[in-house]
């Protein structure tokens, strides 16, 4: 199963900790899968995301960065396809 939510993070990032909790809560409530990727494990991810983390993708499209809005995340995950 492909994760609907992807969180790009790095160790020691307090905003990442906050984002992880929001994502965990929303994913559990809505029954969707999510994954977390540590940007320090990939040079490409470091170049792309180092100054934006945490970065959240929904269905492979960037959704939020720095902060995760629970309301916006829920809305994105429950919106009709193609919206």
PDB file as gemmi writes it, atoms N, CA and C in Angstrom:
CRYST1    1.000    1.000    1.000  90.00  90.00  90.00 P 1                      
ATOM      1  N   UNK A   1       0.843  -1.181   0.000  1.00  0.00           N  
ATOM      2  CA  UNK A   1       0.000   0.000   0.000  1.00  0.00           C  
ATOM      3  C   UNK A   1       0.890   1.247   0.000  1.00  0.00           C  
ATOM      4  N   UNK A   2       0.572   2.190  -0.825  1.00  0.00           N  
ATOM      5  CA  UNK A   2       1.312   3.444  -0.884  1.00  0.00           C  
ATOM      6  C   UNK A   2       0.783   4.389   0.193  1.00  0.00           C  
ATOM      7  N   UNK A   3       1.698   5.010   0.906  1.00  0.00           N  
ATOM      8  CA  UNK A   3       1.308   5.941   1.966  1.00  0.00           C  
ATOM      9  C   UNK A   3       0.648   7.170   1.363  1.00  0.00           C  
ATOM     10  N   UNK A   4      -0.440   7.607   1.948  1.00  0.00           N  
ATOM     11  CA  UNK A   4      -1.114   8.830   1.499  1.00  0.00           C  
ATOM     12  C   UNK A   4      -0.386  10.072   1.985  1.00  0.00           C  
ATOM     13  N   UNK A   5       0.250   9.970   3.165  1.00  0.00           N  
ATOM     14  CA  UNK A   5       0.953  11.106   3.759  1.00  0.00           C  
ATOM     15  C   UNK A   5       2.425  10.741   3.884  1.00  0.00           C  
ATOM     16  N   UNK A   6       3.286  11.680   3.486  1.00  0.00           N  
ATOM     17  CA  UNK A   6       4.721  11.528   3.686  1.00  0.00           C  
ATOM     18  C   UNK A   6       5.211  12.731   4.479  1.00  0.00           C  
ATOM     19  N   UNK A   7       5.952  12.458   5.530  1.00  0.00           N  
ATOM     20  CA  UNK A   7       6.562  13.511   6.343  1.00  0.00           C  
ATOM     21  C   UNK A   7       8.066  13.468   6.129  1.00  0.00           C  
ATOM     22  N   UNK A   8       8.637  14.549   5.636  1.00  0.00           N  
ATOM     23  CA  UNK A   8      10.090  14.695   5.536  1.00  0.00           C  
ATOM     24  C   UNK A   8      10.538  15.401   6.800  1.00  0.00           C  
ATOM     25  N   UNK A   9      11.490  14.799   7.501  1.00  0.00           N  
ATOM     26  CA  UNK A   9      11.927  15.334   8.793  1.00  0.00           C  
ATOM     27  C   UNK A   9      13.419  15.082   8.969  1.00  0.00           C  
ATOM     28  N   UNK A  10      13.928  15.502  10.123  1.00  0.00           N  
ATOM     29  CA  UNK A  10      15.307  15.175  10.503  1.00  0.00           C  
ATOM     30  C   UNK A  10      15.353  15.050  12.016  1.00  0.00           C  
ATOM     31  N   UNK A  11      16.310  14.308  12.528  1.00  0.00           N  
ATOM     32  CA  UNK A  11      16.440  14.151  13.978  1.00  0.00           C  
ATOM     33  C   UNK A  11      16.687  15.498  14.665  1.00  0.00           C  
ATOM     34  N   UNK A  12      16.113  15.658  15.854  1.00  0.00           N  
ATOM     35  CA  UNK A  12      16.337  16.858  16.645  1.00  0.00           C  
ATOM     36  C   UNK A  12      15.504  18.056  16.235  1.00  0.00           C  
ATOM     37  N   UNK A  13      14.549  17.869  15.354  1.00  0.00           N  
ATOM     38  CA  UNK A  13      13.714  18.968  14.849  1.00  0.00           C  
ATOM     39  C   UNK A  13      12.412  19.010  15.656  1.00  0.00           C  
ATOM     40  N   UNK A  14      12.248  20.057  16.484  1.00  0.00           N  
ATOM     41  CA  UNK A  14      11.043  20.127  17.316  1.00  0.00           C  
ATOM     42  C   UNK A  14       9.785  20.345  16.495  1.00  0.00           C  
ATOM     43  N   UNK A  15       9.882  21.064  15.371  1.00  0.00           N  
ATOM     44  CA  UNK A  15       8.717  21.226  14.504  1.00  0.00           C  
ATOM     45  C   UNK A  15       8.318  19.893  13.876  1.00  0.00           C  
ATOM     46  N   UNK A  16       9.315  19.051  13.604  1.00  0.00           N  
ATOM     47  CA  UNK A  16       9.042  17.711  13.068  1.00  0.00           C  
ATOM     48  C   UNK A  16       8.294  16.882  14.099  1.00  0.00           C  
ATOM     49  N   UNK A  17       8.677  17.011  15.361  1.00  0.00           N  
ATOM     50  CA  UNK A  17       7.981  16.294  16.431  1.00  0.00           C  
ATOM     51  C   UNK A  17       6.516  16.714  16.482  1.00  0.00           C  
ATOM     52  N   UNK A  18       6.267  18.019  16.376  1.00  0.00           N  
ATOM     53  CA  UNK A  18       4.890  18.529  16.386  1.00  0.00           C  
ATOM     54  C   UNK A  18       4.115  18.002  15.176  1.00  0.00           C  
ATOM     55  N   UNK A  19       4.732  18.053  14.001  1.00  0.00           N  
ATOM     56  CA  UNK A  19       4.084  17.590  12.771  1.00  0.00           C  
ATOM     57  C   UNK A  19       3.754  16.104  12.861  1.00  0.00           C  
ATOM     58  N   UNK A  20       4.683  15.329  13.376  1.00  0.00           N  
ATOM     59  CA  UNK A  20       4.478  13.879  13.509  1.00  0.00           C  
ATOM     60  C   UNK A  20       3.241  13.575  14.346  1.00  0.00           C  
ATOM     61  N   UNK A  21       3.050  14.303  15.424  1.00  0.00           N  
ATOM     62  CA  UNK A  21       1.888  14.070  16.290  1.00  0.00           C  
ATOM     63  C   UNK A  21       0.581  14.400  15.573  1.00  0.00           C  
ATOM     64  N   UNK A  22       0.557  15.511  14.833  1.00  0.00           N  
ATOM     65  CA  UNK A  22      -0.644  15.882  14.077  1.00  0.00           C  
ATOM     66  C   UNK A  22      -0.932  14.814  13.023  1.00  0.00           C  
ATOM     67  N   UNK A  23       0.089  14.420  12.283  1.00  0.00           N  
ATOM     68  CA  UNK A  23      -0.086  13.425  11.222  1.00  0.00           C  
ATOM     69  C   UNK A  23      -0.540  12.095  11.810  1.00  0.00           C  
ATOM     70  N   UNK A  24       0.076  11.666  12.885  1.00  0.00           N  
ATOM     71  CA  UNK A  24      -0.305  10.402  13.519  1.00  0.00           C  
ATOM     72  C   UNK A  24      -1.782  10.422  13.914  1.00  0.00           C  
ATOM     73  N   UNK A  25      -2.218  11.509  14.523  1.00  0.00           N  
ATOM     74  CA  UNK A  25      -3.606  11.631  14.978  1.00  0.00           C  
ATOM     75  C   UNK A  25      -4.580  11.603  13.794  1.00  0.00           C  
ATOM     76  N   UNK A  26      -4.293  12.402  12.767  1.00  0.00           N  
ATOM     77  CA  UNK A  26      -5.188  12.476  11.604  1.00  0.00           C  
ATOM     78  C   UNK A  26      -5.215  11.146  10.850  1.00  0.00           C  
ATOM     79  N   UNK A  27      -4.057  10.556  10.635  1.00  0.00           N  
ATOM     80  CA  UNK A  27      -3.988   9.290   9.910  1.00  0.00           C  
ATOM     81  C   UNK A  27      -4.763   8.199  10.642  1.00  0.00           C  
ATOM     82  N   UNK A  28      -4.610   8.157  11.952  1.00  0.00           N  
ATOM     83  CA  UNK A  28      -5.339   7.158  12.740  1.00  0.00           C  
ATOM     84  C   UNK A  28      -6.841   7.397  12.668  1.00  0.00           C  
ATOM     85  N   UNK A  29      -7.264   8.647  12.823  1.00  0.00           N  
ATOM     86  CA  UNK A  29      -8.695   8.979  12.774  1.00  0.00           C  
ATOM     87  C   UNK A  29      -9.319   8.623  11.430  1.00  0.00           C  
ATOM     88  N   UNK A  30      -8.587   8.869  10.344  1.00  0.00           N  
ATOM     89  CA  UNK A  30      -9.133   8.665   9.006  1.00  0.00           C  
ATOM     90  C   UNK A  30      -8.781   7.313   8.397  1.00  0.00           C  
ATOM     91  N   UNK A  31      -7.943   6.561   9.077  1.00  0.00           N  
ATOM     92  CA  UNK A  31      -7.570   5.247   8.572  1.00  0.00           C  
ATOM     93  C   UNK A  31      -6.705   5.288   7.322  1.00  0.00           C  
ATOM     94  N   UNK A  32      -5.820   6.289   7.243  1.00  0.00           N  
ATOM     95  CA  UNK A  32      -4.919   6.377   6.094  1.00  0.00           C  
ATOM     96  C   UNK A  32      -3.492   6.063   6.534  1.00  0.00           C  
ATOM     97  N   UNK A  33      -2.695   5.627   5.573  1.00  0.00           N  
ATOM     98  CA  UNK A  33      -1.314   5.271   5.877  1.00  0.00           C  
ATOM     99  C   UNK A  33      -0.412   6.502   5.743  1.00  0.00           C  
ATOM    100  N   UNK A  34       0.706   6.440   6.474  1.00  0.00           N  
ATOM    101  CA  UNK A  34       1.689   7.522   6.371  1.00  0.00           C  
ATOM    102  C   UNK A  34       3.074   6.937   6.582  1.00  0.00           C  
ATOM    103  N   UNK A  35       4.055   7.701   6.100  1.00  0.00           N  
ATOM    104  CA  UNK A  35       5.446   7.310   6.254  1.00  0.00           C  
ATOM    105  C   UNK A  35       6.265   8.539   6.607  1.00  0.00           C  
ATOM    106  N   UNK A  36       7.414   8.299   7.196  1.00  0.00           N  
ATOM    107  CA  UNK A  36       8.322   9.386   7.548  1.00  0.00           C  
ATOM    108  C   UNK A  36       9.670   9.112   6.901  1.00  0.00           C  
ATOM    109  N   UNK A  37      10.248  10.157   6.297  1.00  0.00           N  
ATOM    110  CA  UNK A  37      11.563  10.034   5.670  1.00  0.00           C  
ATOM    111  C   UNK A  37      12.516  11.027   6.312  1.00  0.00           C  
ATOM    112  N   UNK A  38      13.637  10.515   6.779  1.00  0.00           N  
ATOM    113  CA  UNK A  38      14.698  11.320   7.384  1.00  0.00           C  
ATOM    114  C   UNK A  38      15.532  11.912   6.246  1.00  0.00           C  
ATOM    115  N   UNK A  39      15.504  13.227   6.103  1.00  0.00           N  
ATOM    116  CA  UNK A  39      16.216  13.852   4.986  1.00  0.00           C  
ATOM    117  C   UNK A  39      17.723  13.715   5.095  1.00  0.00           C  
ATOM    118  N   UNK A  40      18.235  13.432   6.294  1.00  0.00           N  
ATOM    119  CA  UNK A  40      19.690  13.315   6.448  1.00  0.00           C  
ATOM    120  C   UNK A  40      20.235  12.032   5.819  1.00  0.00           C  
ATOM    121  N   UNK A  41      19.354  11.139   5.400  1.00  0.00           N  
ATOM    122  CA  UNK A  41      19.778   9.881   4.785  1.00  0.00           C  
ATOM    123  C   UNK A  41      19.888   9.970   3.272  1.00  0.00           C  
ATOM    124  N   UNK A  42      19.541  11.122   2.700  1.00  0.00           N  
ATOM    125  CA  UNK A  42      19.558  11.285   1.245  1.00  0.00           C  
ATOM    126  C   UNK A  42      20.074  12.676   0.873  1.00  0.00           C  
ATOM    127  N   UNK A  43      21.114  12.719   0.068  1.00  0.00           N  
ATOM    128  CA  UNK A  43      21.658  14.008  -0.378  1.00  0.00           C  
ATOM    129  C   UNK A  43      20.610  14.795  -1.170  1.00  0.00           C  
ATOM    130  N   UNK A  44      19.824  14.093  -1.970  1.00  0.00           N  
ATOM    131  CA  UNK A  44      18.783  14.766  -2.766  1.00  0.00           C  
ATOM    132  C   UNK A  44      17.717  15.371  -1.855  1.00  0.00           C  
ATOM    133  N   UNK A  45      17.286  14.615  -0.845  1.00  0.00           N  
ATOM    134  CA  UNK A  45      16.293  15.149   0.098  1.00  0.00           C  
ATOM    135  C   UNK A  45      16.861  16.330   0.880  1.00  0.00           C  
ATOM    136  N   UNK A  46      18.136  16.262   1.267  1.00  0.00           N  
ATOM    137  CA  UNK A  46      18.766  17.385   1.973  1.00  0.00           C  
ATOM    138  C   UNK A  46      18.742  18.647   1.110  1.00  0.00           C  
ATOM    139  N   UNK A  47      19.114  18.509  -0.158  1.00  0.00           N  
ATOM    140  CA  UNK A  47      19.107  19.674  -1.057  1.00  0.00           C  
ATOM    141  C   UNK A  47      17.709  20.251  -1.212  1.00  0.00           C  
ATOM    142  N   UNK A  48      16.726  19.390  -1.339  1.00  0.00           N  
ATOM    143  CA  UNK A  48      15.357  19.826  -1.605  1.00  0.00           C  
ATOM    144  C   UNK A  48      14.647  20.396  -0.379  1.00  0.00           C  
ATOM    145  N   UNK A  49      14.874  19.786   0.785  1.00  0.00           N  
ATOM    146  CA  UNK A  49      14.012  20.089   1.926  1.00  0.00           C  
ATOM    147  C   UNK A  49      14.697  20.681   3.159  1.00  0.00           C  
ATOM    148  N   UNK A  50      16.019  20.806   3.189  1.00  0.00           N  
ATOM    149  CA  UNK A  50      16.713  21.167   4.432  1.00  0.00           C  
ATOM    150  C   UNK A  50      16.195  22.441   5.083  1.00  0.00           C  
ATOM    151  N   UNK A  51      15.776  23.425   4.300  1.00  0.00           N  
ATOM    152  CA  UNK A  51      15.334  24.696   4.882  1.00  0.00           C  
ATOM    153  C   UNK A  51      13.820  24.799   5.030  1.00  0.00           C  
ATOM    154  N   UNK A  52      13.099  23.701   4.749  1.00  0.00           N  
ATOM    155  CA  UNK A  52      11.631  23.726   4.791  1.00  0.00           C  
ATOM    156  C   UNK A  52      11.039  22.760   5.810  1.00  0.00           C  
ATOM    157  N   UNK A  53      11.854  21.867   6.378  1.00  0.00           N  
ATOM    158  CA  UNK A  53      11.282  20.807   7.202  1.00  0.00           C  
ATOM    159  C   UNK A  53      10.592  21.343   8.447  1.00  0.00           C  
ATOM    160  N   UNK A  54       9.589  20.638   8.885  1.00  0.00           N  
ATOM    161  CA  UNK A  54       9.026  19.445   8.287  1.00  0.00           C  
ATOM    162  C   UNK A  54       8.226  19.782   7.036  1.00  0.00           C  
ATOM    163  N   UNK A  55       8.282  18.897   6.070  1.00  0.00           N  
ATOM    164  CA  UNK A  55       7.513  19.027   4.836  1.00  0.00           C  
ATOM    165  C   UNK A  55       6.541  17.854   4.783  1.00  0.00           C  
ATOM    166  N   UNK A  56       5.294  18.156   4.469  1.00  0.00           N  
ATOM    167  CA  UNK A  56       4.262  17.136   4.375  1.00  0.00           C  
ATOM    168  C   UNK A  56       3.774  17.039   2.940  1.00  0.00           C  
ATOM    169  N   UNK A  57       3.716  15.809   2.427  1.00  0.00           N  
ATOM    170  CA  UNK A  57       3.146  15.532   1.120  1.00  0.00           C  
ATOM    171  C   UNK A  57       1.867  14.736   1.323  1.00  0.00           C  
ATOM    172  N   UNK A  58       0.873  15.019   0.504  1.00  0.00           N  
ATOM    173  CA  UNK A  58      -0.355  14.225   0.466  1.00  0.00           C  
ATOM    174  C   UNK A  58      -0.475  13.676  -0.936  1.00  0.00           C  
ATOM    175  N   UNK A  59      -0.508  12.372  -1.035  1.00  0.00           N  
ATOM    176  CA  UNK A  59      -0.563  11.690  -2.326  1.00  0.00           C  
ATOM    177  C   UNK A  59       0.556  12.158  -3.257  1.00  0.00           C  
ATOM    178  N   UNK A  60       1.746  12.373  -2.679  1.00  0.00           N  
ATOM    179  CA  UNK A  60       2.926  12.725  -3.451  1.00  0.00           C  
ATOM    180  C   UNK A  60       3.061  14.188  -3.823  1.00  0.00           C  
ATOM    181  N   UNK A  61       2.133  15.028  -3.386  1.00  0.00           N  
ATOM    182  CA  UNK A  61       2.152  16.463  -3.699  1.00  0.00           C  
ATOM    183  C   UNK A  61       2.409  17.239  -2.413  1.00  0.00           C  
ATOM    184  N   UNK A  62       3.344  18.198  -2.478  1.00  0.00           N  
ATOM    185  CA  UNK A  62       3.646  18.985  -1.277  1.00  0.00           C  
ATOM    186  C   UNK A  62       2.390  19.676  -0.778  1.00  0.00           C  
ATOM    187  N   UNK A  63       2.146  19.510   0.507  1.00  0.00           N  
ATOM    188  CA  UNK A  63       0.931  20.039   1.130  1.00  0.00           C  
ATOM    189  C   UNK A  63       1.251  21.177   2.100  1.00  0.00           C  
ATOM    190  N   UNK A  64       2.202  20.972   2.990  1.00  0.00           N  
ATOM    191  CA  UNK A  64       2.582  21.965   3.997  1.00  0.00           C  
ATOM    192  C   UNK A  64       4.079  21.899   4.230  1.00  0.00           C  
ATOM    193  N   UNK A  65       4.626  22.966   4.808  1.00  0.00           N  
ATOM    194  CA  UNK A  65       5.990  22.940   5.309  1.00  0.00           C  
ATOM    195  C   UNK A  65       6.051  23.822   6.542  1.00  0.00           C  
ATOM    196  N   UNK A  66       7.058  23.583   7.376  1.00  0.00           N  
ATOM    197  CA  UNK A  66       7.274  24.217   8.680  1.00  0.00           C  
ATOM    198  C   UNK A  66       6.234  23.820   9.716  1.00  0.00           C  
ATOM    199  N   UNK A  67       4.979  24.004   9.431  1.00  0.00           N  
ATOM    200  CA  UNK A  67       3.902  23.641  10.370  1.00  0.00           C  
ATOM    201  C   UNK A  67       2.848  22.823   9.618  1.00  0.00           C  
ATOM    202  N   UNK A  68       2.220  21.901  10.324  1.00  0.00           N  
ATOM    203  CA  UNK A  68       1.149  21.107   9.733  1.00  0.00           C  
ATOM    204  C   UNK A  68      -0.163  21.540  10.367  1.00  0.00           C  
ATOM    205  N   UNK A  69      -1.072  22.011   9.527  1.00  0.00           N  
ATOM    206  CA  UNK A  69      -2.403  22.382   9.989  1.00  0.00           C  
ATOM    207  C   UNK A  69      -3.279  21.132   9.991  1.00  0.00           C  
ATOM    208  N   UNK A  70      -3.772  20.769  11.158  1.00  0.00           N  
ATOM    209  CA  UNK A  70      -4.619  19.579  11.244  1.00  0.00           C  
ATOM    210  C   UNK A  70      -5.864  19.735  10.382  1.00  0.00           C  
ATOM    211  N   UNK A  71      -6.482  20.896  10.406  1.00  0.00           N  
ATOM    212  CA  UNK A  71      -7.704  21.119   9.618  1.00  0.00           C  
ATOM    213  C   UNK A  71      -7.420  21.000   8.119  1.00  0.00           C  
ATOM    214  N   UNK A  72      -6.335  21.607   7.664  1.00  0.00           N  
ATOM    215  CA  UNK A  72      -5.990  21.530   6.227  1.00  0.00           C  
ATOM    216  C   UNK A  72      -5.653  20.099   5.811  1.00  0.00           C  
ATOM    217  N   UNK A  73      -4.960  19.382   6.680  1.00  0.00           N  
ATOM    218  CA  UNK A  73      -4.596  18.004   6.368  1.00  0.00           C  
ATOM    219  C   UNK A  73      -5.845  17.133   6.277  1.00  0.00           C  
ATOM    220  N   UNK A  74      -6.738  17.269   7.231  1.00  0.00           N  
ATOM    221  CA  UNK A  74      -7.996  16.508   7.191  1.00  0.00           C  
ATOM    222  C   UNK A  74      -8.780  16.827   5.922  1.00  0.00           C  
ATOM    223  N   UNK A  75      -8.841  18.096   5.587  1.00  0.00           N  
ATOM    224  CA  UNK A  75      -9.576  18.522   4.392  1.00  0.00           C  
ATOM    225  C   UNK A  75      -8.970  17.903   3.124  1.00  0.00           C  
ATOM    226  N   UNK A  76      -7.657  17.927   3.027  1.00  0.00           N  
ATOM    227  CA  UNK A  76      -6.986  17.367   1.843  1.00  0.00           C  
ATOM    228  C   UNK A  76      -7.239  15.873   1.713  1.00  0.00           C  
ATOM    229  N   UNK A  77      -7.309  15.186   2.839  1.00  0.00           N  
ATOM    230  CA  UNK A  77      -7.477  13.733   2.814  1.00  0.00           C  
ATOM    231  C   UNK A  77      -8.920  13.298   2.604  1.00  0.00           C  
ATOM    232  N   UNK A  78      -9.858  14.199   2.839  1.00  0.00           N  
ATOM    233  CA  UNK A  78     -11.268  13.839   2.676  1.00  0.00           C  
ATOM    234  C   UNK A  78     -11.903  14.499   1.464  1.00  0.00           C  
ATOM    235  N   UNK A  79     -11.153  15.324   0.743  1.00  0.00           N  
ATOM    236  CA  UNK A  79     -11.677  15.989  -0.449  1.00  0.00           C  
ATOM    237  C   UNK A  79     -11.926  14.967  -1.551  1.00  0.00           C  
ATOM    238  N   UNK A  80     -12.954  15.199  -2.369  1.00  0.00           N  
ATOM    239  CA  UNK A  80     -13.194  14.305  -3.505  1.00  0.00           C  
ATOM    240  C   UNK A  80     -11.989  14.301  -4.453  1.00  0.00           C  
ATOM    241  N   UNK A  81     -11.719  13.190  -5.071  1.00  0.00           N  
ATOM    242  CA  UNK A  81     -10.606  13.080  -6.032  1.00  0.00           C  
ATOM    243  C   UNK A  81     -10.777  14.099  -7.141  1.00  0.00           C  
ATOM    244  N   UNK A  82      -9.658  14.685  -7.555  1.00  0.00           N  
ATOM    245  CA  UNK A  82      -9.691  15.652  -8.650  1.00  0.00           C  
ATOM    246  C   UNK A  82     -10.012  17.066  -8.238  1.00  0.00           C  
ATOM    247  N   UNK A  83     -10.242  17.267  -6.959  1.00  0.00           N  
ATOM    248  CA  UNK A  83     -10.572  18.612  -6.488  1.00  0.00           C  
ATOM    249  C   UNK A  83      -9.355  19.468  -6.347  1.00  0.00           C  
TER     250      UNK A  83                                                      
END                                                                             
